[in-house]
């Protein structure tokens, strides 16, 4: 629906209680009454949940009833719910770019939970700013682009392998890139998998063969991603093998499945000093190769370098189960060996794992709880043994264990080169170093950047079963744009007013995408935006000395209107004389 | 009776990092003072210095520009441009008699909810100490065209 610029705005404002999430802090009815006083607002109401089907129907009904041509929903963040409300507007015949969102939950009620009055005033301000922008919104049309039916999977561990196979099953071409000479990732180092105790290599070998024999999958080993350009549907990817050989690929969607590595606890509990202090990963290798000599007493220490006060504050999720698995396996191998498990909290969540915990207790593993502030000490003992001193937090007693082998459970951590990849793909890492998803609950396996997805331990510590589930999920998500073949992209691009353009070429110089070129028109040099290349960042607009460039949907006028609306006060709470 | 001065701060937050960081602060229920009014832009590089001057002219006591960390910009280098413009603008503001501390340029990633809250808290404290913006004080009682 085309709307002329002269048409008067008729704005409807829908203010959401979000149950008690907003309504429990912000006085929503008061904000509704305030919204009704704002210019061009012809209708305002509150909803218990605007995103419910009831709420969405109310929007559609009101558009028809009050002839609304602008819609504002004051609720949560546009980063999760804008697509839903935009779709609702489109269904009711209102161009989706005539929708504006006012974030009064994440940016207001949740951040000011104990200041009801001031939160209410802030909510009014946020709504006023949204109205100021909405009055000036213009309908936009979105350009359509083709999607290359070919996926790039970065990382050839179990997650990447499953994702690649699953995408190939859907008849898409897949390029699977692995920096090591062999596929398999972390699983290649593991002995048995809990809770089934099957050999790690058994399943893995089957999947590696399946990948190698699949004609739709190109496998690149000893290869890294060197450069990524472009956007969803049209990525240009350069791979590099060794120092010289490169390959250029056209890619539709990208899956990050780069996995994790393990923390080396150098300097902790005698690791690096005594050769019989090892990590769980080293123990796995000894067990796998049948090299573990019979120990009399084994001590395993949990949470080594994880769940710290500062630094690696996270729980690595797999260590408790790994320790139980290996402890039981040692007892099976050498029934006379005592295994002590020194833990802070045992996290054996879920159906199968708690059962495993109970089994370990029945099999005689000795559990000793230690406190974070009183960690165990490992020192050299007699006859090449180790002496482990631990304060038993439940008995309230200091205990000494003469041990032949100390095994440290250390967390999974991000690879060092992940930072480089994150910059290349323009996707974030979280504070713990792992790749950071778009939304922890609603968009758990995709990035905020369209067309790039994440699965497995690149995202956070998780075990094989969880990684495999995510890999199946990610293959489905990454297939959607390729299955659609054509996509509509955001209409937010730069717009040049040729009459105002002085041809100074500053915009051309600041554009990172070479999306601006100069054209001659009536004897005058002016800028021209190459829309297919423009990403809509707006740097050119901010740099233009004559104000000739603005951005669609984020025009100078709209932003200035928001700016002017911001410092006004809805109710005078501020006096200063 | 004098109530405590509560500054009004206008914040330009980039869609990809800082706006998401502000979302995360909310999701994590990290509490910070309700003095900031957020304007979402796709990139901090979109922020024209004229917008910042307009904010002060409209009565803001402070302006925050927050973008992705160096090297993390969704649009390659918009954040660097925002930072460079900000540094120059601070000098200009000083000549107008506006304390440069009233303009703050920060890098806040999508995972830094706690940092975002800390930035807002610190900025509110700084501006409380400075008092109301001298431009606002000057213009009080004056009417001026807002078109």
Interface residues (C-beta under 8 A of the other chain):
Chain A: X77 X78 X79 X103 X105 X106 X107 X108 X110 X111 X112 X113 X114 X115 X118 X119 X121 X122 X125 X126 X129 X422 X423 X426 X428 X429 X430 X431 X436 X440 X448 X449 X492 X510 X512 X513 X535 X536 X537 X538 X539 X541 X542 X543 X547 X551 X554 X556 X559 X560 X562 X563 X564 X566 X567 X568 X569 X573 X574 X575 X576 X577
Chain B: X1 X2 X3 X5 X6 X8 X10 X15 X16 X17 X19 X20 X22 X23 X25 X26 X27 X29 X30 X31 X32 X33 X34 X37 X38 X39 X40 X41 X42 X43 X45 X46 X47 X48 X49 X50 X51 X54 X55 X58 X59 X60 X61 X71 X72 X73 X74 X75 X76 X77 X78 X81 X82 X85 X109 X110 X111 X112 X117 X131 X132 X146
